[in-house]
């Protein structure tokens, strides 16, 4: 999906006042007390509620699928030509090779550095080093993502725990500990940015779902760095859909249960292993699947997600669930209702069509 395609998505102005600049816990709320907007692809209604009431919008026999990837401290200080920049780790390719992004200080937060060259060496804390190998996905103007060879003492996970911090952008001015960027399902470390749709899920919300007869299943997809600023399509990401999840989802579909993905990452993983009739097969590897109106979901019936910025490629996926007109209607309701955007903001459930 290129920039021209993104210009065909729903258009809206997002005021700064609606950017969630801190976690709900810092605003006097529990994680699950963020607002929840519920919309449907087949009716014009939009319901405003709280995430603690999620179970009320689902039905017995439904399956909620979550992402178990854990967020890492993917933002590292680096020195380039005697100037301090940030090096964002995006996707691990091998034991020592990563996709990375170079960022410079800007008036608001930071911005991508697009003048890097193959062979450059960046100095990292503790005597570590990053060497740029080749572009990962060359752009029209400069290159944003690079393949880099990292020389990190004791391996990437231990090194980032000691020297890194979570990736954050200009709308989050204060640094928050990594625990604020983990979901209750976080297990295997590997995501550069939090699979944030699952953040409001708490033990009490899960208990209410279970009591209602809604099952929880899991996949793993390690998210790369955000592509909001350049209008790129999602890049390849590592995923794993285990056999036990396949069994739960396939069984639900055979008994008219609905499949609700918690986040765009879960949609991507499930749809990668879905046959044309929606049947899943267990698999793992790299996915390049992009869901849009041209390639609608086959296995997933609904999605819980955050609110996405104008021209974000995620909007194309949401249009595939809601349709363009009703997605625009829902976003207009969120804007008028003062919902908060981004990873620390409010939630949106695009529910399956009403029975």
CORPE-V26427 format. One line per field, one symbol per residue. phi: phi as a letter, one per 40 degrees, with the letter a starting at -180 (. if undefined). A space follows every 50 residues. Layout:
# CORPE-V26427
phi = ???
This chain:
# CORPE-V26427
phi = .ccccccccdbacbcdcbcccacddcbgbcdccccbcbbbcbbccbbbab cccddccbbdgcbbbbbccccbccbbcabbfgbcbbbccbaccadbbbcb bcbbcbdbgaaccbbcbdgcbbcbdggcabbccaccadbcbgbcbbcbcb bbdggcccccccbcaccabccbcbcbdddcbbcccdbcciccbccccccc cbdcccccccccgbcbbbbbbcccccbccbgccdcdbcaabccccdcccc ccccbgcbbbcchcccdcccccbccdcgccbcaaibbbcbcadcbccbbb baabacbbcdgccdcccccccbgccccccccccccccgcbcgcbccbbbc ccdcc
